[in-house]
Structure formats: structure tokens, C-alpha cells
């Protein structure tokens, strides 16, 4: 049976760029005589993408393909909605950062991606369960989430800043407390326990490779290997941290003596003091404990 396609256009992503793609999507499907199989919605309210995806998945099951035209937050929203169904999710990268799409696409030319959407290659990918919430890309805590918090603040002041807001966030975060005192315990792929503690500046729990507008904490991460990539960075003095930042962005930090890279199936990170700031796919929260595990082959993904 032919696929049914739902395009969810996030009205907020990338300064509203997704809404300009409607004509391109319609032309592409019209040329292939697939207009009867196409539905396009433009998000109008909080959780609109989740509601639309859930309804579409119930109606179409394994014949349904949902393309999220938006940023990482909307991708997470739809992934949560279709979890437990046979419907597939795909991505058209149109957010400010488009970090999850960097795991998927080498060439992120939007027109080329849209032209390939009628012909998806569908296979399952993993999700992570983090404190009872689903995460498709990356959960992180500490310094980098402070960067994200400041970036959101700058974007509220001026949405036209785009990716520049993240760099302003890095600059501001450098002048506050940068580390947290943490205990951690992980279970690796062989069932062995890895534990430790220390003053840690960055802790990332990765299914995907990129976050924070292009930073690459886990260059070897794969979204379908049944493993979580962990990156822990020990506390560094200001002048030691500065040269590590571009390496962390480029994914060339993994051999640094203050960096620990691990592949695990589950784990826990706990602070010794007050709650730490953290985020799941860009959604900020506070907690004294982060518990997580991999969910292998959790949802179907539409690769184009």
C-alpha cells in the first residue's frame, strides 16, 4: 500500500522559514501524482505537532510517514507522539540549530531533501529514556546547558541572532561557575559497571552526534547501535577551557586528557549538592539525579 505523508511545518522554527516551503512540497508531490496522499499542517499552538502526529499515526500505522519541518524541539515532540506506533518520522532541517539532522544528513540542501521525501528508506532507530522522558538526540547537564539557557535569553531579545546566540551564550557562561561535583555509575555493553566521581564541567548523554548549534560531543555516536555515548569533561581552568571549545565543536576533543568517552546501555549521574541544570533535546530542567537507559529500535525513521 502506498505511503500517506504528513508534513508538519513548525511556525516558529528558523524564524518561520518552514512556512515558505509549502509550495515546494505541493509541487513535488503534484508532479508525482501524490497529492491525494499528502497532508500539510502549520503548527498553531503548543503541542500542536504532537497532537497532529498522534492522530495521523493512529489513522495510518505503518503506511504513515511524518516529516518534521522544524527544529530539534519539534522533532522530539513528534518522536514522543509516535513512540509505540509503526508510523515513521523524518526530518527536514529548518530550525535555528538543526543539530539532530547533522546525525542524519551529510548534505542538508532543503530542496534536495524535499524531492526525496516521497521515497523514504525506513528502518528503526533508538531512543533514550531520561528520567522517564524520551530523548531522540542528546541530554546534557552543567556548563553547556547554561550556554543554552543564555542562548535562549538572547534569542528572546532578538530572534534574528539565530546561531550567533549560542556563541554569545558560551561567552556569558565562561564567567560563572562552570563545574558540578558529580557521582556517576554506568553499565556498559558487557554488563560491567563503570563508576567514578569528580568536578565535571560537561556531561553529555548522546544518542545523536551534535547539539548546541553544531557542537559535536560524540562524533562516533550512532542512532541505531543500541548504545549511548557518554562524554565527561573534567573541570578546567579558564585558560585551559578556551582551546578545548573549538575542539569540542569539531569533534576532535576525544583524546584530550580531561575528556572521558564511554559507550553504555544505562546509567545514573548524581550531584553532591544542589540541583544541576540540564536539558533533554533543548528542553531545560533541574534535577539532582539523571537516570537513563537506551531503548533499542524504538521508532521507525524515514531516511531520504
Order of alpha helices (4+ residues) and beta strands (2+ residues): beta-alpha-beta-alpha-beta-alpha-beta-alpha-alpha-beta-beta-beta-alpha-alpha-beta-beta-beta-alpha-beta-beta-beta-beta
